[in-house]
Amino acid sequence: MPNFGIPRRAANDVRTESANSPLNWRRGLFRIWILLSAGWIMGWTIYLLLEGVQGSLNTRGDFVEVPILLFAPPIALWLFGLAAAWAIKGFDTER
């Protein structure tokens, strides 16, 4: 009779497959950067909305600071990540 169920594997087969699979560092770190950047932007947006409702944002200079405050740190972190990746690639052996 043919087996139509889930194929059975030994427990050690599953461990060796997951232990030998390489990690995709680039994709993982990019996703962490996306999450941190989104959290940064959401947190400051909520704070600035509450300050605006209270009337604290009065001058034109206050409104110029908002995009700098929201987007400069995530962009700086991204550029630092690119520079760090470039530096680490310098240690690879040439083929």
C-alpha positions as CSV (number, residue, x, y, z in Angstrom):
1,M,0.0,0.0,0.0
2,P,1.5,3.4,-0.9
3,N,2.2,5.9,1.8
4,F,0.2,9.1,1.3
5,G,1.0,10.7,4.6
6,I,3.8,13.0,5.7
7,P,7.2,11.4,5.0
8,R,8.9,10.4,8.2
9,R,12.5,11.5,8.7
10,A,14.9,10.8,11.5
11,A,15.3,13.5,14.0
12,N,19.0,13.8,13.2
13,D,18.3,14.5,9.5
14,V,16.4,17.7,10.4
15,R,19.1,18.9,12.7
16,T,21.9,18.5,10.1
17,E,19.9,20.3,7.4
18,S,19.2,23.3,9.5
19,A,22.8,23.4,10.9
20,N,24.3,23.4,7.5
21,S,22.1,26.0,5.9
22,P,23.9,29.3,5.5
23,L,22.4,32.5,6.9
24,N,21.5,35.4,4.7
25,W,23.0,38.2,6.7
26,R,22.3,40.9,4.1
27,R,18.6,40.2,4.0
28,G,18.3,39.8,7.8
29,L,20.2,43.0,8.6
30,F,18.2,44.9,6.0
31,R,15.0,43.7,7.6
32,I,16.2,44.7,11.0
33,W,17.1,48.2,9.6
34,I,13.6,48.5,8.1
35,L,12.0,47.6,11.5
36,L,14.2,50.0,13.4
37,S,13.7,52.8,10.9
38,A,9.9,52.3,10.9
39,G,9.9,52.3,14.7
40,W,12.0,55.5,14.8
41,I,9.8,57.3,12.3
42,M,6.5,56.2,13.9
43,G,7.7,57.1,17.4
44,W,8.8,60.6,16.4
45,T,5.7,61.1,14.3
46,I,3.4,60.4,17.2
47,Y,5.5,62.7,19.4
48,L,5.5,65.5,16.9
49,L,1.7,65.2,16.3
50,L,1.1,65.5,20.0
51,E,3.4,68.5,20.2
52,G,1.6,70.1,17.2
53,V,-1.8,69.6,18.8
54,Q,-0.5,71.3,21.9
55,G,0.7,74.3,19.8
56,S,4.4,73.8,20.4
57,L,5.3,73.9,16.7
58,N,5.0,77.6,15.9
59,T,7.9,78.8,13.7
60,R,9.0,77.8,10.2
61,G,12.2,76.4,11.6
62,D,10.2,73.9,13.7
63,F,8.7,72.5,10.5
64,V,12.1,72.3,8.8
65,E,13.5,70.2,11.6
66,V,10.7,67.6,11.3
67,P,11.9,65.8,8.2
68,I,15.6,66.0,9.4
69,L,14.6,64.5,12.7
70,L,12.5,61.7,11.1
71,F,14.7,60.6,8.2
72,A,18.3,61.6,8.9
73,P,19.1,58.9,11.5
74,P,17.7,56.0,9.5
75,I,19.6,57.2,6.4
76,A,22.8,57.6,8.4
77,L,22.4,54.0,9.8
78,W,21.9,52.7,6.3
79,L,25.0,54.4,5.0
80,F,27.0,53.1,8.0
81,G,25.8,49.6,7.2
82,L,26.9,50.0,3.6
83,A,30.3,51.2,4.8
84,A,30.6,48.3,7.2
85,A,29.8,45.8,4.5
86,W,32.4,47.4,2.2
87,A,35.0,47.2,5.0
88,I,34.2,43.5,5.8
89,K,34.4,42.6,2.1
90,G,37.9,43.9,2.1
91,F,38.9,40.9,4.3
92,D,37.7,38.3,1.7
93,T,40.4,36.4,-0.1
94,E,40.7,37.1,-3.8
95,R,39.7,34.2,-6.1
